Amino acid sequence: MGKTDAVFLEQLMQTKPALFQHILANRDSLNVQIVYTQINRDAKNKPSFKEFHFNLGKQYFYPASTVKMPIAFLALEKLQTLGIKGLDKQTTMVTDSAYPGQTMVYNQPNSLDGRATIENYVKQIFLVSDNDAFNRLYEFLGQDYIQQQLTQKGYPEMAIRHRLDVSMTSDQNRATNPIAFYDSSSKLIYHQAAQFSKAIFPKKTIQMGKGFYKNGQLINSPFDFSEKNNVPLINQHHILQTVLFPESVTKKQRFQWEPGIDSFVLRWMSSYPRESSFPNYDTAHYWDAYCKFLLYGSEKGSLPSGVRIFNKVGDAYGFLTDIAYVVDFDNHVEFLVSATISCNSDGIYNDDKYDYERIGYPFLKNLGQLLLDYEKTRERRYLPDLSKFQMIR
């Protein structure tokens, strides 16, 4: 994916000690990890990449909702690889149940016509990071398929093994629902039977913190992340790069989508909730930066029109993460940046006392701005043609 550098980011943050001195001094306890990629274009607009790392991969971090990004990409790819006539992202999708803990979906009130579709689920994932939308795509794929495809694309260490925002056993997460797709005349196009995964995940012992709450009681022992989703930051960074710049990787690493899917993905990765009619979102609860942490943190209100961020965020258990491609059309600037930080000063999990507002959001906002300011001054032999990413006009 290009040359790497492990010094530059530290030196750049050192130029703003008021903003980053605490981060630099506590990088390990805060579990700060950063990947930044410079993009340079040649005379034909072909990109080349140089990667910069900071404190990368030293500790486990909980990926939270960032796992929704590869799942959305894989769901769109599975539609293509199934190769069934009439089956696409707009086909009616009905989710049934066949195992304890499973739930059903027969319709989707926030869609244009009340139908559940993969298109609507993908939009919800990128617009507001909807957990149920992720769970439905996870069920459509199943653990075996997810692990097989991620491994084939070069990410064998990734482990996406459970639904989000629902409490389920390991077996319940291995079991996925029966799913049916129907055409506009209610004729069955494709039926996927209930499955039980045989996926083998890497055995890891991951215990963090000094305590956690369970059923309202404080347990004074480390919290066990050993069977939680595990996605290295560098993997997510490269997956995003693969989608944005598929020509920069081998065909084996790319997501195989039908024509037009790439522009659909780019549009909704960069859109704000107010730019969607279906699903429709109340901007009082879903502001522009609701899912844009880099550059904006927890900032409310409308964001400037000249900058677009193609990204996926995640926040849970005190971990705050953003995987992003930032484009400043006015200044002809583009770069990739992925960053994560732990905001759990007391070391207690499940107590809802996390330092997102005090530490996490300011860090991501300041980091995004630091890199954007630097990119505005960085010399380029050729200005990039960014028209491919001008999704909203």
The 8 nearest C-alpha neighbors of each residue, nearest first, counted from 0:
[[1, 48, 2, 237, 50, 49, 248, 247],
 [2, 0, 49, 48, 50, 3, 47, 36],
 [3, 1, 49, 50, 4, 0, 48, 51],
 [2, 4, 50, 51, 49, 1, 5, 52],
 [3, 5, 51, 6, 52, 50, 7, 2],
 [6, 4, 52, 51, 53, 7, 3, 8],
 [7, 5, 9, 8, 4, 10, 53, 52],
 [6, 8, 10, 9, 11, 5, 4, 51],
 [9, 7, 11, 10, 6, 12, 53, 51],
 [8, 10, 12, 11, 7, 6, 13, 53],
 [9, 11, 13, 7, 8, 12, 6, 14],
 [10, 12, 8, 13, 9, 14, 7, 15],
 [13, 11, 9, 14, 10, 15, 19, 8],
 [12, 14, 10, 15, 11, 16, 9, 19],
 [13, 15, 12, 11, 16, 10, 19, 17],
 [16, 14, 13, 12, 17, 18, 19, 11],
 [17, 15, 20, 19, 18, 13, 14, 12],
 [16, 18, 15, 19, 20, 21, 14, 13],
 [19, 17, 16, 15, 20, 365, 21, 362],
 [18, 20, 22, 16, 21, 12, 17, 23],
 [19, 21, 16, 23, 22, 24, 17, 18],
 [20, 22, 24, 19, 23, 25, 18, 16],
 [23, 21, 19, 25, 20, 26, 24, 29],
 [22, 24, 20, 26, 25, 21, 19, 9],
 [23, 25, 21, 22, 26, 20, 27, 19],
 [26, 24, 22, 28, 23, 27, 29, 21],
 [25, 27, 31, 23, 29, 22, 30, 28],
 [26, 28, 30, 29, 25, 31, 54, 58],
 [27, 29, 30, 25, 26, 341, 31, 344],
 [30, 28, 341, 26, 27, 31, 340, 25],
 [31, 29, 27, 28, 340, 341, 26, 32],
 [30, 32, 340, 26, 29, 339, 27, 54],
 [31, 33, 55, 54, 339, 338, 53, 30],
 [34, 32, 338, 53, 337, 52, 55, 35],
 [33, 35, 52, 337, 336, 51, 338, 53],
 [36, 34, 336, 51, 335, 50, 337, 33],
 [37, 35, 50, 335, 49, 334, 51, 48],
 [38, 36, 49, 334, 48, 50, 39, 35],
 [37, 39, 48, 47, 334, 46, 36, 40],
 [40, 38, 47, 46, 48, 37, 41, 379],
 [39, 41, 46, 44, 45, 383, 381, 47],
 [40, 42, 44, 43, 45, 381, 46, 39],
 [41, 43, 44, 381, 40, 45, 380, 382],
 [42, 44, 41, 45, 40, 46, 381, 384],
 [45, 43, 40, 41, 42, 383, 46, 384],
 [44, 46, 40, 41, 43, 47, 42, 39],
 [47, 45, 40, 39, 38, 44, 41, 48],
 [48, 46, 39, 38, 40, 45, 49, 1],
 [49, 47, 38, 1, 37, 36, 39, 50],
 [48, 50, 2, 1, 37, 36, 3, 38],
 [51, 49, 3, 36, 35, 2, 4, 1],
 [50, 52, 4, 35, 3, 5, 34, 36],
 [53, 51, 34, 5, 33, 55, 4, 35],
 [52, 54, 33, 55, 32, 5, 8, 34],
 [55, 53, 32, 57, 31, 52, 56, 33],
 [54, 56, 32, 53, 57, 52, 33, 34],
 [55, 57, 58, 54, 231, 32, 59, 232],
 [56, 58, 55, 54, 59, 30, 27, 32],
 [59, 57, 56, 60, 30, 55, 27, 32],
 [58, 60, 61, 57, 56, 205, 229, 231],
 [61, 59, 62, 58, 318, 30, 229, 341],
 [60, 62, 63, 318, 229, 59, 228, 315],
 [61, 63, 65, 60, 230, 64, 66, 313],
 [64, 62, 313, 315, 314, 61, 65, 66],
 [65, 63, 313, 66, 67, 312, 62, 314],
 [64, 66, 313, 67, 312, 311, 63, 62],
 [67, 65, 64, 68, 69, 62, 63, 70],
 [68, 66, 70, 65, 64, 69, 133, 71],
 [67, 69, 71, 70, 66, 65, 311, 72],
 [70, 68, 72, 71, 67, 73, 66, 238],
 [69, 71, 73, 67, 72, 68, 74, 66],
 [72, 70, 74, 68, 69, 73, 121, 67],
 [71, 73, 69, 70, 75, 74, 76, 68],
 [72, 74, 76, 70, 75, 71, 69, 77],
 [75, 73, 77, 71, 76, 72, 70, 136],
 [76, 74, 78, 72, 73, 77, 71, 256],
 [75, 77, 73, 79, 256, 74, 78, 255],
 [78, 76, 80, 74, 79, 75, 81, 73],
 [79, 77, 75, 76, 81, 80, 87, 74],
 [78, 80, 76, 77, 82, 81, 256, 257],
 [79, 81, 77, 82, 78, 76, 255, 256],
 [82, 80, 78, 79, 83, 77, 86, 76],
 [81, 83, 80, 79, 84, 78, 86, 77],
 [84, 82, 86, 81, 85, 189, 188, 78],
 [83, 85, 86, 82, 188, 87, 81, 189],
 [84, 86, 83, 87, 182, 188, 90, 181],
 [87, 85, 83, 84, 90, 78, 188, 88],
 [86, 88, 89, 90, 78, 85, 79, 117],
 [87, 89, 118, 117, 90, 116, 75, 86],
 [90, 88, 87, 116, 118, 91, 117, 86],
 [89, 91, 87, 88, 86, 116, 92, 182],
 [92, 90, 181, 116, 180, 115, 114, 89],
 [91, 93, 180, 116, 115, 179, 90, 94],
 [94, 92, 105, 179, 178, 104, 180, 95],
 [93, 95, 178, 104, 103, 177, 105, 92],
 [96, 94, 103, 177, 176, 178, 93, 104],
 [97, 95, 176, 101, 102, 103, 98, 177],
 [96, 98, 176, 193, 101, 177, 95, 99],
 [99, 97, 101, 96, 100, 174, 171, 176],
 [100, 98, 101, 97, 171, 96, 102, 174],
 [101, 99, 98, 102, 171, 167, 96, 166],
 [100, 102, 96, 99, 98, 97, 176, 103],
 [103, 101, 96, 100, 95, 104, 94, 176],
 [102, 104, 95, 94, 96, 105, 101, 93],
 [103, 105, 94, 106, 93, 95, 102, 107],
 [106, 104, 93, 94, 103, 115, 107, 114],
 [107, 105, 114, 115, 113, 104, 108, 93],
 [106, 108, 113, 115, 114, 109, 110, 105],
 [109, 107, 113, 110, 106, 114, 112, 111],
 [110, 108, 278, 107, 277, 113, 111, 279],
 [111, 109, 113, 277, 278, 112, 108, 107],
 [110, 112, 277, 113, 109, 278, 114, 108],
 [113, 111, 110, 114, 108, 109, 107, 115],
 [114, 112, 108, 107, 110, 106, 111, 109],
 [113, 115, 106, 107, 112, 91, 110, 116],
 [114, 116, 107, 106, 92, 91, 113, 119],
 [117, 115, 92, 118, 91, 119, 89, 90],
 [116, 118, 88, 120, 119, 121, 89, 115],
 [117, 119, 88, 116, 121, 120, 89, 122],
 [118, 120, 122, 116, 117, 121, 123, 110],
 [119, 121, 132, 117, 123, 122, 118, 124],
 [122, 120, 124, 118, 123, 119, 71, 117],
 [121, 123, 119, 124, 120, 125, 126, 267],
 [124, 122, 120, 126, 121, 129, 125, 127],
 [125, 123, 128, 129, 121, 122, 126, 127],
 [124, 126, 268, 122, 128, 123, 127, 267],
 [127, 125, 123, 272, 124, 122, 128, 271],
 [126, 128, 129, 123, 125, 124, 290, 272],
 [129, 127, 124, 125, 126, 123, 130, 64],
 [128, 130, 124, 132, 123, 127, 131, 133],
 [131, 129, 133, 132, 163, 134, 128, 164],
 [130, 132, 134, 133, 129, 135, 163, 164],
 [133, 131, 120, 135, 130, 129, 134, 124],
 [134, 132, 130, 136, 131, 135, 67, 137],
 [133, 135, 131, 137, 162, 132, 136, 138],
 [136, 134, 138, 132, 137, 133, 131, 139],
 [135, 137, 139, 133, 138, 134, 140, 74],
 [136, 138, 134, 140, 135, 139, 141, 133],
 [139, 137, 175, 135, 141, 136, 140, 176],
 [140, 138, 136, 137, 141, 135, 178, 74],
 [139, 141, 137, 138, 144, 136, 145, 74],
 [142, 140, 138, 144, 143, 137, 139, 175],
 [141, 143, 145, 144, 196, 146, 160, 198],
 [144, 142, 198, 146, 145, 141, 196, 147],
 [143, 145, 147, 142, 146, 141, 140, 148],
 [144, 146, 142, 148, 143, 147, 149, 141],
 [147, 145, 149, 143, 148, 144, 150, 142],
 [148, 146, 144, 150, 145, 149, 143, 151],
 [147, 149, 151, 150, 145, 146, 144, 152],
 [148, 150, 152, 154, 146, 151, 147, 145],
 [149, 151, 155, 154, 153, 147, 152, 148],
 [152, 150, 148, 153, 149, 147, 154, 251],
 [153, 151, 252, 149, 150, 154, 251, 148],
 [152, 154, 150, 151, 155, 149, 252, 251],
 [153, 155, 150, 149, 156, 157, 152, 234],
 [156, 154, 150, 157, 153, 149, 146, 151],
 [157, 155, 154, 158, 230, 201, 150, 231],
 [158, 156, 230, 155, 154, 229, 159, 231],
 [157, 159, 229, 228, 160, 230, 156, 200],
 [160, 158, 228, 161, 229, 157, 66, 142],
 [159, 161, 228, 158, 142, 172, 227, 162],
 [162, 160, 172, 159, 163, 228, 227, 169],
 [161, 163, 134, 172, 165, 164, 137, 160],
 [162, 164, 165, 130, 161, 134, 133, 131],
 [163, 165, 130, 166, 162, 131, 134, 167],
 [166, 164, 163, 167, 162, 130, 100, 131],
 [165, 167, 164, 168, 163, 162, 100, 171],
 [168, 166, 171, 165, 172, 169, 100, 162],
 [167, 169, 171, 170, 172, 166, 173, 161],
 [168, 170, 172, 171, 173, 167, 161, 226],
 [171, 169, 173, 172, 168, 174, 167, 195],
 [170, 172, 168, 174, 173, 169, 167, 100],
 [173, 171, 169, 161, 174, 170, 168, 167],
 [172, 174, 196, 170, 171, 195, 169, 175],
 [173, 175, 195, 171, 172, 194, 170, 196],
 [176, 174, 138, 194, 193, 141, 173, 195],
 [175, 177, 193, 96, 95, 138, 97, 178],
 [176, 178, 193, 192, 95, 191, 96, 94],
 [179, 177, 94, 191, 93, 190, 95, 176],
 [178, 180, 190, 93, 189, 92, 191, 94],
 [181, 179, 92, 189, 91, 188, 187, 93],
 [182, 180, 187, 185, 186, 188, 91, 90],
 [181, 183, 185, 186, 184, 90, 188, 91],
 [184, 182, 185, 181, 186, 91, 90, 85],
 [183, 185, 182, 186, 181, 187, 91, 188],
 [186, 184, 181, 182, 183, 187, 91, 180],
 [185, 187, 181, 182, 184, 188, 183, 180],
 [188, 186, 181, 189, 180, 185, 182, 179],
 [187, 189, 181, 180, 186, 182, 86, 190],
 [190, 188, 180, 179, 187, 191, 181, 86],
 [191, 189, 179, 178, 192, 180, 188, 187],
 [190, 192, 178, 177, 179, 189, 193, 139],
 [193, 191, 177, 194, 190, 178, 176, 179],
 [192, 194, 177, 176, 175, 97, 191, 195],
 [195, 193, 175, 174, 192, 196, 176, 141],
 [196, 194, 174, 173, 175, 197, 193, 170],
 [195, 197, 173, 198, 143, 142, 194, 174],
 [196, 198, 199, 143, 195, 173, 142, 194],
 [199, 197, 143, 196, 142, 200, 146, 173],
 [200, 198, 197, 201, 143, 146, 202, 196],
 [199, 201, 202, 198, 158, 160, 146, 156],
 [200, 202, 203, 199, 156, 158, 157, 155],
 [203, 201, 200, 204, 225, 226, 199, 205],
 [204, 202, 225, 205, 201, 226, 200, 224],
 [203, 205, 225, 206, 202, 224, 223, 226],
 [206, 204, 225, 224, 223, 203, 207, 59],
 [207, 205, 223, 222, 221, 224, 204, 225],
 [208, 206, 221, 222, 205, 223, 209, 224],
 [207, 209, 346, 221, 210, 347, 222, 206],
 [208, 210, 221, 220, 346, 347, 219, 207],
 [209, 211, 219, 220, 347, 221, 218, 208],
 [212, 210, 348, 347, 218, 217, 349, 222],
 [211, 213, 217, 216, 349, 215, 218, 350],
 [212, 214, 216, 215, 217, 211, 218, 349],
 [215, 213, 216, 212, 217, 218, 349, 211],
 [214, 216, 213, 212, 217, 350, 349, 218],
 [215, 217, 212, 213, 214, 218, 211, 219],
 [218, 216, 212, 211, 219, 213, 215, 210],
 [219, 217, 211, 210, 220, 212, 216, 213],
 [220, 218, 210, 209, 217, 211, 221, 347],
 [219, 221, 210, 209, 218, 222, 211, 208],
 [222, 220, 209, 208, 210, 207, 206, 223],
 [223, 221, 207, 206, 211, 208, 210, 224],
 [222, 224, 206, 225, 205, 221, 207, 226],
 [223, 225, 227, 205, 226, 206, 222, 207],
 [226, 224, 205, 204, 223, 203, 227, 206],
 [227, 225, 224, 228, 223, 160, 203, 169],
 [226, 228, 224, 225, 229, 160, 161, 61],
 [229, 227, 159, 158, 160, 230, 226, 161],
 [228, 230, 158, 157, 227, 159, 62, 231],
 [229, 231, 157, 62, 158, 232, 228, 234],
 [232, 230, 234, 233, 229, 56, 157, 235],
 [233, 231, 235, 234, 236, 230, 337, 56],
 [232, 234, 236, 231, 235, 237, 34, 55],
 [235, 233, 237, 236, 232, 231, 238, 154],
 [236, 234, 238, 232, 237, 233, 239, 231],
 [237, 235, 233, 239, 234, 238, 337, 322],
 [236, 238, 240, 234, 239, 235, 241, 233],
 [239, 237, 235, 241, 240, 236, 234, 242],
 [238, 240, 242, 241, 236, 237, 235, 243],
 [239, 241, 237, 243, 238, 242, 244, 236],
 [240, 242, 245, 238, 244, 239, 243, 237],
 [243, 241, 239, 240, 245, 244, 238, 253],
 [244, 242, 240, 241, 245, 239, 265, 324],
 [243, 245, 241, 246, 247, 242, 240, 248],
 [246, 244, 241, 247, 242, 248, 253, 243],
 [245, 247, 244, 248, 249, 241, 250, 253],
 [248, 246, 245, 244, 249, 241, 46, 0],
 [249, 247, 246, 245, 252, 241, 250, 253],
 [248, 250, 251, 252, 253, 247, 246, 245],
 [249, 251, 253, 252, 248, 245, 246, 254],
 [252, 250, 249, 253, 152, 151, 248, 254],
 [251, 253, 152, 250, 249, 248, 153, 254],
 [254, 252, 250, 251, 245, 255, 241, 249],
 [253, 255, 256, 76, 252, 72, 242, 73],
 [256, 254, 76, 253, 257, 79, 80, 75],
 [257, 255, 76, 79, 254, 260, 258, 75],
 [256, 258, 260, 79, 259, 255, 76, 261],
 [259, 257, 260, 256, 261, 262, 255, 263],
 [258, 260, 261, 262, 257, 263, 256, 264],
 [261, 259, 263, 262, 258, 257, 256, 264],
 [260, 262, 264, 263, 259, 265, 258, 256],
 [261, 263, 265, 264, 260, 259, 266, 390],
 [264, 262, 260, 266, 261, 265, 259, 267],
 [265, 263, 261, 262, 266, 267, 268, 260],
 [266, 264, 262, 268, 263, 267, 261, 269],
 [265, 267, 263, 390, 264, 269, 268, 262],
 [266, 268, 270, 269, 264, 265, 122, 125],
 [267, 269, 309, 265, 125, 266, 310, 270],
 [268, 270, 309, 267, 308, 266, 307, 265],
 [271, 269, 267, 268, 266, 274, 126, 272],
 [270, 272, 287, 274, 273, 126, 269, 275],
 [271, 273, 274, 126, 275, 280, 285, 287],
 [274, 272, 271, 275, 282, 280, 287, 279],
 [275, 273, 272, 271, 270, 276, 279, 391],
 [274, 276, 273, 277, 272, 279, 278, 271],
 [275, 277, 279, 278, 274, 273, 280, 111],
 [278, 276, 279, 110, 111, 275, 109, 119],
 [277, 279, 109, 110, 276, 275, 280, 123],
 [280, 278, 276, 277, 275, 109, 281, 272],
 [279, 281, 272, 282, 285, 273, 278, 275],
 [280, 282, 283, 284, 285, 279, 273, 272],
 [283, 281, 285, 286, 284, 280, 273, 272],
 [282, 284, 281, 285, 286, 280, 300, 299],
 [283, 285, 282, 281, 286, 280, 289, 299],
 [286, 284, 282, 289, 283, 281, 272, 280],
 [285, 287, 282, 289, 288, 299, 300, 284],
 [288, 286, 271, 289, 301, 302, 300, 272],
 [287, 289, 291, 290, 286, 295, 298, 292],
 [290, 288, 286, 287, 285, 291, 127, 297],
 [289, 291, 288, 312, 292, 127, 126, 311],
 [292, 290, 288, 289, 293, 295, 296, 312],
 [293, 291, 296, 295, 363, 290, 364, 294],
 [292, 294, 363, 364, 367, 295, 291, 296],
 [295, 293, 364, 367, 368, 292, 296, 365],
 [296, 294, 364, 292, 298, 293, 297, 288],
 [297, 295, 292, 360, 364, 298, 361, 293],
 [296, 298, 360, 295, 299, 292, 288, 289],
 [299, 297, 295, 296, 288, 300, 289, 287],
 [298, 300, 286, 297, 288, 301, 287, 289],
 [301, 299, 286, 287, 302, 298, 288, 282],
 [302, 300, 287, 303, 299, 286, 288, 304],
 [301, 303, 287, 304, 300, 288, 306, 295],
 [304, 302, 305, 306, 301, 307, 287, 300],
 [303, 305, 306, 302, 307, 301, 328, 327],
 [306, 304, 328, 329, 303, 327, 307, 326],
 [307, 305, 327, 326, 304, 328, 303, 308],
 [308, 306, 326, 325, 269, 327, 309, 305],
 [307, 309, 325, 269, 324, 310, 326, 323],
 [310, 308, 269, 268, 324, 323, 325, 307],
 [309, 311, 323, 322, 268, 308, 324, 312],
 [310, 312, 322, 65, 321, 68, 323, 125],
 [313, 311, 321, 65, 320, 290, 322, 64],
 [312, 314, 64, 63, 65, 320, 319, 321],
 [313, 315, 319, 318, 63, 320, 64, 317],
 [314, 316, 317, 318, 63, 313, 319, 61],
 [315, 317, 318, 348, 349, 314, 61, 353],
 [318, 316, 342, 343, 315, 353, 341, 319],
 [317, 319, 341, 315, 314, 316, 340, 342],
 [320, 318, 314, 340, 339, 313, 359, 341],
 [321, 319, 339, 313, 312, 338, 314, 318],
 [320, 322, 312, 337, 338, 311, 323, 313],
 [323, 321, 337, 310, 311, 236, 312, 336],
 [324, 322, 310, 336, 309, 335, 337, 321],
 [323, 325, 335, 309, 308, 334, 310, 336],
 [324, 326, 308, 334, 333, 307, 323, 335],
 [327, 325, 333, 307, 306, 332, 328, 308],
 [326, 328, 306, 332, 329, 330, 305, 331],
 [329, 327, 331, 305, 330, 326, 306, 332],
 [328, 330, 327, 305, 331, 306, 332, 326],
 [329, 331, 332, 328, 327, 375, 305, 326],
 [332, 330, 328, 329, 327, 383, 382, 333],
 [331, 333, 327, 330, 326, 374, 375, 328],
 [334, 332, 326, 325, 327, 38, 331, 335],
 [335, 333, 37, 325, 324, 36, 38, 336],
 [336, 334, 324, 36, 35, 323, 325, 37],
 [335, 337, 35, 323, 34, 36, 324, 322],
 [338, 336, 322, 34, 321, 33, 323, 236],
 [337, 339, 33, 32, 321, 320, 34, 336],
 [338, 340, 320, 32, 319, 31, 321, 33],
 [341, 339, 31, 319, 30, 318, 29, 342],
 [340, 342, 318, 29, 30, 317, 343, 319],
 [343, 341, 354, 317, 353, 355, 318, 359],
 [342, 344, 353, 317, 346, 345, 341, 354],
 [345, 343, 346, 342, 354, 353, 347, 29],
 [344, 346, 347, 343, 352, 208, 209, 353],
 [347, 345, 208, 209, 343, 344, 348, 210],
 [346, 348, 210, 211, 345, 208, 209, 350],
 [347, 349, 211, 350, 316, 210, 212, 346],
 [348, 350, 212, 351, 211, 316, 347, 213],
 [349, 351, 352, 348, 212, 347, 211, 353],
 [352, 350, 349, 353, 348, 316, 317, 347],
 [353, 351, 350, 354, 343, 349, 347, 317],
 [352, 354, 343, 317, 342, 355, 351, 344],
 [355, 353, 342, 357, 358, 356, 343, 359],
 [354, 356, 359, 358, 357, 360, 353, 342],
 [357, 355, 360, 354, 358, 359, 361, 297],
 [356, 358, 354, 355, 359, 361, 360, 342],
 [359, 357, 354, 355, 361, 356, 360, 362],
 [360, 358, 355, 362, 361, 342, 356, 319],
 [359, 361, 296, 363, 362, 356, 355, 297],
 [362, 360, 364, 363, 359, 358, 296, 365],
 [363, 361, 365, 359, 360, 364, 366, 358],
 [362, 364, 293, 366, 360, 365, 361, 292],
 [365, 363, 294, 296, 293, 295, 361, 367],
 [364, 366, 368, 362, 363, 367, 361, 369],
 [367, 365, 369, 363, 368, 364, 362, 370],
 [366, 368, 294, 293, 364, 370, 365, 369],
 [367, 369, 371, 365, 294, 370, 366, 372],
 [370, 368, 366, 372, 367, 371, 365, 373],
 [369, 371, 373, 367, 372, 368, 374, 366],
 [370, 372, 368, 374, 373, 369, 367, 375],
 [373, 371, 375, 369, 370, 374, 368, 376],
 [372, 374, 370, 371, 376, 375, 377, 369],
 [373, 375, 377, 371, 376, 372, 370, 332],
 [374, 376, 372, 373, 377, 371, 332, 330],
 [375, 377, 374, 373, 378, 372, 371, 379],
 [378, 376, 374, 375, 373, 379, 372, 332],
 [377, 379, 376, 380, 374, 375, 381, 382],
 [380, 378, 381, 382, 377, 39, 40, 383],
 [379, 381, 378, 382, 41, 40, 39, 42],
 [380, 382, 379, 40, 41, 383, 42, 39],
 [381, 383, 379, 331, 384, 380, 40, 332],
 [384, 382, 385, 40, 44, 381, 331, 332],
 [383, 385, 386, 44, 382, 387, 331, 40],
 [386, 384, 387, 388, 383, 389, 328, 331],
 [385, 387, 389, 388, 384, 390, 328, 383],
 [388, 386, 385, 389, 390, 384, 262, 265],
 [387, 389, 386, 390, 385, 265, 326, 266],
 [390, 388, 386, 387, 391, 392, 385, 328],
 [389, 391, 266, 388, 392, 265, 387, 262],
 [390, 392, 389, 266, 270, 388, 269, 274],
 [391, 390, 389, 304, 388, 386, 305, 266]]
